Amino acid sequence: MEPTGNSSDSSDRKTGKKIVASSATVKPNGKSIASSAIATTDVSSPVPVKPNVATDLSSVHADQVMLFRDVSFGPREAELRFRLIHFWEARNPLTKTLIGQEMLLIDEEGTAIQGFVPAGRVGTFDLTDGVVYKLKNFFRSRSKVQYRVADHIATVSFTWNSDLAVLDNPPVPFPEDRFRFHGYEEFRANCDSKGDLYDYVGHMKLVNGQTISDHIVLDEVDISEKRHICVHVQTHDGPVMKLYIWDKAASDFCQKFKSYGGTPSVLLVTTVNPKHLGGTLALTTMSSSRVFMDADVQPSKDYLEWLSSNSDIANRVAAEVVTKPETVTLGEIFSYIKQEGSKIAWFECTATIDDVVQGSAWYYVSCGGCNSKAVKGPTSLICNSKKCGKREVTGVPQYLTKISVYDESEQAVFVVLGDAGKELTGKHASELVASYFESNAGVDADHCVPVPQALLDAIGQKRRFIVKVSDHNLTGKTQTLTVTKILPPEAPQPIEHLEEKANPSKGFEDAAGDMVRKASERLESGEAKRPKSG
């Protein structure tokens, strides 16, 4: 599904993507005053490149101003004129080492191209989003294969002799932004491909589990700790998807959300990466992503206009329905695990806590940065994750508690991790560990803290759990189920979609077969893994 409105959009017949360039009047300093129109540019195929364009006077201005469509490979002394839409840091996803600055540039024709400043030259150029520049001397290299943000097959690289200056009083207007929209079907077709990054626009159904309303309040402390926000989004009456907004984009989301007098409805996020998380399609932001709402840019305004006129269509799917994993018994979970074709999935079940499993630590010491296990080094704790890259870390105790549970059909062992433990006891594991050492000052720092009373008090409680069926369960390595969330006792019963209720005449095996079919569509995770930076 794509945004509608007054803009004249063109769609690629094969991919269904839309490329929209927003034009604007320009101040003398090169900054846009306001978006005045939407200019359509169809670039569904790669931009053609002329090998001898430097001598093609029909394509190059008399003063050697070159357009993006005429940029050829190799070093160039011609002048480029463009608006800098956005720039961001590119870092190695494993070592976090700075690779350089990446940019999204747009010329007077509305053609977008990626720019790149190598790490050694970062800080050399004075860059500001939205400003129109002129660049002399550059190198035209081939665009990277993964996580591209523009259709052009080239990248404009800044070199040792590049001369960048603000273009005062541009002779022609430059579009102020560029969007490439994909809908659900296009994202699904390109899921996990690590290909081009496209933009999303739709309306919000839930923000971190809260229904969109005038009374919604964002827990910024929690968001800062977790580094992300989970937003359920929908385009028109299409399928609902989870959109994970990370790091700076999450901070920008909070600022924009609070800046509106009322609660915003429309969300536009650029350069998102489609991934399978918890067996379902989800979108995750990248380091290049930007966040817009309601009236921020023309496409979000257009969608807001559609939403205002079609609220009945947009509200056909209840927010409560899309967030509820299927409710099952313990026996049905184990039956699902045995079913051929079963996938990683999340279920909700109600069970009584029989005991806290003894004989192993109820917590582990994690890296304060990534929550991976921290191990003792020669002089300090070291993160055990290769992706983190931190050699000296501050240890933070996290829940890793095994509990035995039962319901009317079966017994099971759950392992409670991280925030799920706090949902059970009301306290972070670090609080309980610190409290023990404060009360036992003479105990050695390496002493394993015994199971605290706060966990023992949970024995006998009947609680609702969200549990994950993992690869280890499906391959038979373990029958222990991971708890990703524990719901509060007073929470209301899940709302079932009437059309999805099981036929009472079906046998149990049919119902288990249905769970295999539905798992990749309906079951959702409580937390997503961080995508790699583009």
N, C-alpha and C positions, 0 to 999 in steps of 0.2 A: 504494500500500500504506500502511496506517495502523498505528500502534502498538496492540498488544493488551495485555490484562492485566486487573486487577480493577476498573479504573475503568469507570464507565458512561458511554460516549461516545455522542453523537448525531451523525449524519452528514447533511449536506445531500444530498438525492437527486440534485440536478443537478450540483453541483460536486464532491461527495465530500469536502469539507473537514470537519474536526472542530474544534470549539471546546471546550476543556477549561479549566475554572476550578478551581484548587486552593484548597481552604479550609484554614483554620488556626485554632488557638486563639491568643489575643492577650494579650500582656503589658500591664501598665498603661501603658507608654510607647508602646504602639501597634505594637511589633515582634512579628512572629510567632514562636511557640515552635517549632512543627514542623508539617509538613503532615500532617493527620489524616485527610483524606478527599478524594475527587475529586467535585466537584459538576458536573453536566453542564448546560450552557446552550446551547440551540440558537438561534443568531442568524444563520442562513443568509441571512436577508433584512435589509434596513436597519432599524435601530431606529426605530419610529414616533415622530413628534414632534407634540405637541399645541400648536396655535398659542396657546391661551389658558391654558396650564398654570399660570401664576402665580396664577390664581384658582380652580384646581381643587383643592379641599380634600381630595378623595378620594385624590389622588396626592401631595400635599405634607403632611408632618407638621405638627402643630399649631404647632410652633416654627419653621416655615418651612424645614425641612430638605428639600432637593430631591434626588430620585434622577436618575441620568443619563438614564433613559428619558423623563423629563419636562422635560428642558432644551430650551427654545425659543430661537430666534434673538434676538439683541440683548442689551443690558445687563441684568444680573440682580443683585438685592440679596439673594436667598435664600442659604442656606448649603448648600454641597456637602460631603459627607463621603466620603472615598475613601482607598484605599491607593495610594501612589506606587510602582508596580512598578519603573519604570526611567526615567531621564532621560539625555539626550545633547545634544551641541551640533549645531546645524544650520548648515552653512556653504555659501556659494556655491561650487559645484563648480569654477568657473573662477577666481575671484579669491581664494577661501578666506576671504572676509570673513564674520564671524560674523553670522548672521541672527537667531539666538535659541536658546533651549533648548526641545527637544521632550520630551514626557513621555507615558508610558502609565499611565493611571489606571484603577482598578477600584472600583466601589462595592459596597455590602453585598449587592446582588442578583447580583453577578457580571457586570454590564455594564461593558464596557471602553470607554474614550473617550480620544482624544488631548488632551493639554494643551500650551499654548504660552506661553513667556515671551519677549517681544520683546527684541532685543539690548540696548536701552537700560536694561532692567530686570534683566538677568542679573546675579546676585550679590546682588540685593535680598532674595531669599527663600532661607531655609536649607532646602535639599532633601537628603533622605537616602533612598536606595532602601529599600523595605520598610516605611516608617513610615506610620501612618494620620494623615491631616490633616483639618482643617476649613477651608473656604475661603469667605469672604464677599466679595461684590462681584466680579463677573467678567463677561466678554463672551462670548457664545456665537456663534461664527462658523462658516461652512461649512467642512467638512473639505476638505483639499487633494485633488486628483484623483490625483496620482501618489504612489506609495510610501507609501500609508496603512498603519498598523500596527493599526488597529481597524476594526470594521464600522460603528460609529456615524457618521452623516452630519455630526456636529458636532465642533467643537474648542472646548475651554474655554480661553479666552485670559485671561491675567492682565493687569489694567489698573492705572491709576495709584492707585486706591483699594482694590485687592485686599488683603484681610487673611487671611494664612495662618498657622495655628497647629497644633501637634501636638495631636491628639485623645487626651487621656489617658483611660484606662478606657472604651474604646468600649462602648456598650450592646449592640452586636451584633457577631458575628465578621465580619471582612472576608476574602474569598479572598486568598491571598497571591500568586497569579500567574494568568496567562491565556495559553493557547496556542491557535493556529489552525494545524492541521497540514494540509499538502498532501503527496500522494505523487507518484510519477514522472509519471503521466498528467496530473495537474492542473498540475504545473510545466511540462510540455511544452506543454500547451494555452495557457498564459499566458506562454510564453517571449518575451522582448524586448518585452513589452507596457507596461512601466513602471507596472504597476498595483499592487494591494495586495501587501504583503510578508507571506508566510506562513512558518510554522515547519517545520523538518525534524527527524525523528528516525530513526535507523537505526544500523547497526554499521559500524565502520571496517574497511576492507580494507587500505589503505596510508596511510602518513603520509609525505609528501615522498618517495615511491618506496620506502619501507621497509615490509616486511611486518610486520603487527602480531605482536609476540612479546614475551617477557619481557626480551629483550636490546635492545630498540629504544632509541636515544638521539637526542634532538632536538638539532640543531645550532642553538643559539639565536643565535649570531653571524650565521650565514648567514640565518636567518629574519628577524633584525633588519635586515639589509642589504636583503633583498628585500621586506620589509614584509608578507609573506604566507606562508601554509602551504597546500599542496595536499593534500587528504585525499580518497581514494577511499572513497565510502560506498555502502551498499546497505540498503534497507528490506526485511526478510524475504527472499524469493527474487526480488525485482524486479531491474530493470536497475541496473548500477553507474553512479554519477555522480561527477564531480569536484566537490568543494566547495572553493572558494578562500576562505580565512579571512584577513582583512586587518587590519592595524594593531592597534588595541587588542584586538580579538577574537582576533588571533593571539597577542598577549602573554598574554591570559587563557587561551587554549588551552594554551600552554606551562606556565603555572603550575599549572593543574588537572591536566594530564597528569603532571607530576612529583609532585604531591601524593599521588597514589595509590600504595599499597604495591606493587601489581602494575600491569601495563599495562591501562588501561581499554579497554573494548570498544565501549560505546554512546556515541553523540554526538548531542546535541540542540542545534541552532543556531536561534535565532529570527530572524525577519524577513530571509529570504534572497531574493535577486533572481535569477530564472531567466534565463539568457542563452545564446545560441549562441556558443561559443568553439571554434575549430578545427573547425567543422562539426558539433559535438556539443552536446547539452544540458549545461550546467554551472550550478552555483549559486554565487553570490558573496555575501559578507556586506556589510552596509551599516553606517553609523555607529550605527544603532539595535540592531544584532545583539548577542546574548548567547550565551554558550557554557556548556553543561552536559554532564556525563558520568555514566555508570553510576548512582550513587545520589544524585545532586544534587537531583533533583525527581521527583515521582511518575510522570510519563510516561516518564522515562528508567529509573526502577525497573521499571515495567511491561514496558518493552521488554527490559530485562536479564533479567527472569524468562522472557520468551518465548525469548530467545536461548539461555539456559541449557538450556531444554527442547527446542530445535530447532536445535542446532548443525549437524546433518547437512544441513538445508535451507539454512541460512545459508552453508554452505561449498561449495555446489554449483558456484559460479563461482570458479575459482582466481584469486588476486590477480594472478599473473604474466600471465594471459591478457588481463585487461582493460586493461593498461597498454601493451601492445605494438602500435605501429602496424604496418600490413601491410608485410612485407618484400618488396622488389621490386628489379629491376635499374634502371640508369639508363635503358635503352631503354624499359622499361615505364613509368617516370615520364613521359618525353616522349610516349609513346603516350597516357597518361592525360590529359595536358594537351590533346591534340588531340581527345579524345573530346567529343562534344556532351553538354552537361549536367553536365560536371565542375564540382566545387566546390572551394573552399579546403580543403586536406587536408594531412596529415602522413604521410610514409613513412619507413621505415627501409631503408637501402641500404648495401652494402659496396663501398668503392672505394679505389683506391690514389692517394695524393697525388703528382702529377707535378711540380708547381711552385707557387711563390708568385708570383702575378701581379704584375709590376713596372709602374711608370709611374703609380701612384697611392698615396696614403698607406695604410698598413696599420692605421691607427687614427684615431679622431676624438676631439675633446675634448667631453665631455658635461657637462651640468648635474649637479652632485652630488646634486640632489634627485630629479630625474625621469628622468635618463639621456637626455633629448633633447639635440640638438646645441646647444652653446653657441657664441655668436658674439662677436666683439670689439665692445665698446661704447666710448664716449669715454674712460672711465676704468677700466673693468673688463669682465669677461665677462658676457654677458646670455643668459638662457635663450631659445631660439628657439621654445618651446612656449607657445601662448596659454593652455593649461590650467594650466600651472605657475604663472605669475604672478610669478615671481621676477625682479627686474630686475638684481640683482647676485648672481652665483653663483660657487662654487668649481669650477674645471674639473677633471674627472677623465677621463684617457685611457681609452677603451674600444676593444675590437677591432672593426675593420671591414676584415677581411682577405679578399681574393679568392684562391682557390686553384683550380688546374686539377686535375681528377681523372679517372680512367677505370676502367672495369671491362671485362668480356669483351664487353659489348654496345654501349657508347657512351662518349663523352667528355662532360664537363660542366664548368662553372665554378660553384663554390660561393662564397658570401660568408659568412664566419664572424663572428658577432656576439657581443659581450658575454661571458657566462660560457662559451660554447662554445669561445672562444679559450683560456681558461684550461684547459679540459679537454684541449686539444690540446698546449699547451706546459707546463702545470703552474704558470704564473705569470700574474698579472693584467697587463693591458696597462700599467697605471700603474707597476708594478714595473719593467717593461722600459724604459719611457720615462725613469723616474727614474734607473735604472742608467746609461743612455746619457749623460745630462747630468752625472752625477757623474764619469763617466770623461772627459768632454769639457767641462771647466769654461769654456773660452773661447767655446763655441758660443752664439749668440744664442738667446734663449728662443723665438723664432718659427721656429727651424730645424726642418724636418721630419726626424724620426728615421728613419734607414734601417731596412730590414727586419732585425729582430734574428736572431741565430743560432738562438735557440730555435724560431723559425718555420721557418728553413731546415732545421733538423734533422728536421723532420717530413716532408720530401720523401722519397718512397720507402716511407713507412709505409702499410700497409693498415689502414684504420679503418672502423668502423661509424658512420654518420651518421643523425641524424634530420633530415630536410629538409622544408621547408614549400613547398607549391605555393600561391603567392599570387595575388591578383587580377591583378597585373602579368604573371605567367606565363600566366594564362588568357586575358588580353586581347592577348597577343602583344607587350607592351611590352618584355619582357626574357626571356631564357632562363636567366639566372642564378638559381640556387636558393639559398634562405636556409637556413643550417644553424642549428638551434635547440639541438642537443645532439650531442656526440660521445661515444660510448660507449667505456669503457676496453677495451683489447685483450683483457684476460683475462676479460671478462664472458661468461657462458654464452650459448649460442644461445637465441633467443626460443622460448618454448613455444607451440605452436600448438594451438588447440582442434580436436579430432579432427572434430567435426561441421562445421567451417568449412573443412576442407581442400578445395582445388580438385579437381574431377573430372579425372583424368588424360586423359580423352578429349576435354576441351574444347580448342578452338583458342585461340590467343593473343588474338584479338579478343574472344572470349567472356570470357576472363579479364579483359581490360581493361574490358569492360562491367561485370563484377562489381565492379571497383574503384570505378567511378562510384557504384554502388548502395551499397557498404559505406562509402564515405569519410565520410559524415556520421554514421555510426553507430559506427565502430570507430577512426577515426584521431583522435589527440588531440594537443594542443599541449603544449609544454614550459613555457609561461608564458602567463598570462592578463593582459588589460589591466585596469586598475583601474576598477571601476564608479563612477558618479557617486554622490555622497552623497544620501541621501534627505532 
